[in-house]
Amino acid sequence: MTFPTEKQIGFHYREKLAELIQNDPVEALGGTVDFFPDNEQLLYANGMEVHLPPVPQAYLAFNRDLTSRNAAFFRSKNRPDHVLFDVAPIDNLYPTMEDPLTWLALLDCYEPSGRSGRYVLLNAAPSCTGGPPYLISEVTSLSGREITVPLGPGNGSPVWAEVETRPKIAEEILSLLIKPPWTDLAVKTTSGTREFKFTPGRGKIGFLLSPMILDSGSFARLMGGEVDPNSRVRSIQVIHPKLGSVLFDNMLKVRFYSLPLGLTQNKTKQPE
């Protein structure tokens, strides 16, 4: 077997970097930069000053401790000057369930500033604004039943949700599973119903439910105070698959919170 030389490895590395820059160009940015959710290699390829959170890849921030660490990082005085932002969930996960508390931190502590390549550019705000979400409704229901999502104040403010399912076995044992079972989440808007995946652990942490954010431009417009009525979530259904029904009770509790539009006001330069 013949192994490549250091010179050959270096050539192929530089070749891949050049290919990445050519196929996915972004503008040069001064100051520190992070990428959300999971494309830090693009920053390194462009020679930027990379400043990463404690859990650099959002899909790995799957429990409260990990996503809390990342959110605290983006709220700190040491947060990156810029964030290149995309919406790219894996495994058909509901997009805002990837590192869910970081989404809230970005809403509070960053401002949209156009685009860099095909990504939305977020700049660190002078200070973090807004307060915590506040409870507007709590519903106890059964798996599979449709649950109406209440309107926030003003009939349009964003809605944060916590979906709490009751395990049939001790949570300590459940946490030892290498890959927790997925749960189906059917989300209905005025344009129809789409099905996504999530784990009960992510649901319990809480996540931005409404409006449904499927692309980076939608999130930037939300940061600017604009809520698209067509993307407002009207109802949800939580459906346990076969394995999930073995591990979790059919009874579930859903809490809905309002995110006041004051969190996002005065944030301009939204991308088209």
C-alpha positions in Angstrom: 0.0 0.0 0.0 1.3 3.4 -1.0 0.6 6.4 1.3 0.5 10.0 0.1 3.4 12.2 0.9 3.2 15.4 3.0 3.6 17.4 -0.2 0.7 15.6 -1.8 -1.5 16.0 1.3 -0.7 19.7 1.4 -1.6 20.1 -2.3 -4.9 18.3 -1.9 -5.7 20.4 1.2 -5.1 23.7 -0.6 -7.0 22.4 -3.6 -10.0 21.6 -1.4 -9.9 25.0 0.2 -9.7 26.8 -3.1 -12.7 24.7 -4.3 -14.7 25.6 -1.2 -14.0 29.3 -1.6 -14.9 29.2 -5.3 -18.2 27.3 -4.8 -19.4 29.1 -1.7 -17.9 32.6 -1.7 -18.4 35.0 1.2 -17.1 38.5 1.8 -14.2 39.2 4.1 -15.2 40.3 7.6 -13.2 42.2 10.1 -13.4 41.0 13.8 -14.3 37.6 15.1 -16.7 35.4 13.2 -18.8 32.2 13.9 -21.1 30.2 11.6 -24.5 28.9 12.7 -25.3 26.1 12.6 -22.5 23.9 11.2 -20.2 25.2 8.5 -17.1 26.5 10.3 -14.8 25.1 7.6 -16.0 28.0 5.4 -14.6 30.5 7.8 -11.2 28.8 8.1 -11.0 28.5 4.3 -11.5 32.2 4.0 -8.8 33.0 6.6 -11.3 34.6 9.1 -10.7 35.1 12.8 -12.9 32.3 14.0 -14.5 32.5 17.5 -16.5 29.3 18.3 -19.0 28.6 21.0 -18.4 25.8 23.6 -20.3 23.3 21.3 -19.3 24.4 17.8 -21.8 22.3 15.9 -25.4 23.1 16.7 -26.8 19.6 16.2 -24.6 18.4 19.1 -26.1 20.9 21.5 -29.0 18.5 22.1 -29.5 18.9 25.9 -30.2 21.8 28.2 -26.7 22.0 29.6 -25.0 22.2 26.2 -27.4 24.6 24.5 -27.3 26.8 27.7 -23.5 27.0 27.4 -23.8 28.1 23.8 -26.5 30.6 24.5 -24.5 32.1 27.4 -21.6 32.5 25.0 -23.6 34.5 22.5 -25.0 36.7 25.3 -21.6 37.4 26.7 -19.4 40.4 26.1 -17.0 38.0 24.4 -19.5 37.0 21.7 -18.4 37.0 18.1 -18.6 40.3 16.2 -20.3 38.5 13.3 -22.3 35.3 12.7 -22.9 33.8 9.3 -26.4 32.4 9.6 -28.1 29.6 7.7 -31.0 27.2 8.3 -29.8 23.6 7.7 -31.2 21.1 10.2 -30.2 17.4 9.9 -32.6 14.4 10.0 -35.6 16.6 9.2 -35.4 18.1 12.7 -37.7 21.0 13.3 -35.2 23.8 12.4 -35.2 25.8 15.6 -34.6 22.7 17.8 -31.0 22.6 16.8 -29.2 24.3 19.7 -32.6 25.9 20.6 -31.5 28.4 23.3 -29.0 29.9 20.9 -31.8 31.0 18.6 -33.2 33.1 21.4 -29.8 34.5 22.2 -29.3 35.5 18.5 -32.7 37.2 18.6 -31.7 39.2 21.6 -28.1 40.0 20.9 -27.6 40.3 17.1 -28.8 42.4 14.2 -29.3 41.4 10.6 -27.0 43.2 8.2 -27.7 42.0 4.7 -26.0 38.9 3.2 -22.5 37.5 2.9 -22.6 35.1 -0.1 -25.8 33.0 0.3 -25.9 33.4 4.1 -27.5 36.1 6.3 -24.9 38.2 8.1 -25.7 39.0 11.8 -23.7 41.6 13.6 -23.4 41.8 17.4 -25.7 44.4 18.8 -24.2 46.9 21.3 -26.2 45.1 24.0 -28.6 42.3 24.4 -32.3 43.4 24.5 -35.5 41.8 25.6 -36.6 39.8 28.6 -37.5 36.1 29.1 -40.5 34.5 27.3 -43.7 34.7 29.4 -46.3 32.0 29.7 -49.6 32.5 27.8 -51.1 29.0 27.8 -50.6 25.5 29.1 -52.3 22.5 27.6 -52.4 18.8 28.7 -53.3 16.5 25.9 -52.6 13.1 24.4 -50.1 12.0 21.8 -51.7 12.3 18.3 -54.3 14.9 19.2 -54.2 18.3 17.5 -53.2 21.2 19.8 -54.1 24.7 18.9 -51.3 27.2 19.2 -52.4 30.4 20.8 -51.8 33.9 19.4 -49.3 36.0 21.3 -50.2 39.6 22.2 -51.0 41.7 19.1 -52.0 38.5 17.3 -48.6 38.0 15.9 -45.7 37.9 18.3 -43.4 34.9 18.1 -44.4 31.8 20.2 -41.9 29.7 22.2 -43.1 26.1 23.1 -42.1 23.5 25.6 -43.3 19.9 24.9 -43.0 17.7 28.0 -43.6 14.0 27.7 -43.6 11.7 30.7 -41.2 8.7 30.4 -42.4 5.3 31.4 -38.9 4.5 32.7 -36.5 6.5 34.9 -35.1 9.5 33.0 -31.6 8.5 34.2 -31.9 5.2 32.3 -33.4 6.9 29.3 -30.5 9.3 29.1 -28.1 6.3 28.8 -29.6 5.4 25.4 -27.0 6.0 22.7 -29.7 7.3 20.3 -32.9 8.5 21.9 -36.1 7.7 19.9 -37.4 10.3 17.5 -40.9 11.8 17.9 -43.0 13.1 15.0 -44.2 16.7 15.1 -46.9 17.7 12.6 -46.9 21.5 12.3 -49.9 23.3 10.6 -49.7 26.7 9.0 -52.1 28.5 6.6 -50.2 26.9 3.8 -50.6 23.3 5.0 -49.1 20.7 7.3 -45.5 19.6 7.4 -44.0 16.8 9.5 -40.7 17.1 11.4 -38.7 15.1 13.9 -37.5 15.9 17.4 -36.6 14.1 20.6 -38.5 14.4 23.8 -35.4 15.9 25.4 -35.3 18.7 22.9 -39.0 19.3 23.3 -38.6 19.7 27.0 -35.9 22.4 26.6 -38.2 24.6 24.6 -37.9 26.0 21.1 -39.1 28.8 18.8 -42.3 27.3 17.4 -44.0 30.1 15.6 -43.4 31.5 13.1 -42.0 28.5 11.3 -38.5 29.4 10.2 -37.5 27.4 7.1 -34.8 29.7 5.6 -32.3 32.3 6.8 -34.2 35.2 5.3 -37.3 34.5 7.4 -35.3 34.6 10.6 -33.7 37.9 9.6 -37.1 39.4 8.9 -38.3 38.1 12.3 -35.3 39.8 13.9 -36.5 43.0 12.3 -39.9 42.7 13.9 -41.7 41.2 10.9 -43.8 38.1 11.4 -45.2 36.5 8.2 -48.8 35.6 8.9 -48.5 32.7 6.4 -45.8 31.1 8.5 -47.6 31.5 11.8 -48.1 28.0 13.3 -51.8 27.3 13.9 -51.6 23.9 15.5 -49.3 21.0 16.3 -49.6 17.2 16.8 -47.0 15.3 18.8 -47.0 11.7 17.6 -44.9 9.0 19.2 -43.7 6.2 16.9 -43.8 2.6 18.1 -40.5 2.7 20.1 -41.4 6.1 21.5 -44.8 4.8 22.7 -43.0 2.0 24.6 -40.7 4.5 26.4 -43.1 7.5 26.9 -46.6 7.9 28.2 -49.3 9.1 25.7 -50.0 12.0 28.1 -48.1 15.2 27.4 -48.0 18.8 28.5 -47.3 21.7 26.2 -46.5 25.2 27.4 -46.7 28.2 25.1 -44.8 31.4 25.7 -44.8 34.8 24.0 -41.7 36.4 22.8 -42.5 40.1 22.8 -41.8 41.9 19.6 -39.8 44.3 21.6 -37.0 41.7 21.5 -36.6 42.4 17.8 -37.6 46.0 17.3 -35.2 48.5 15.7 -33.2 45.8 13.9 -33.0 46.8 10.3 -31.1 46.0 7.1 -33.0 42.8 6.6 -32.0 40.8 3.5 -34.5 40.5 0.6 
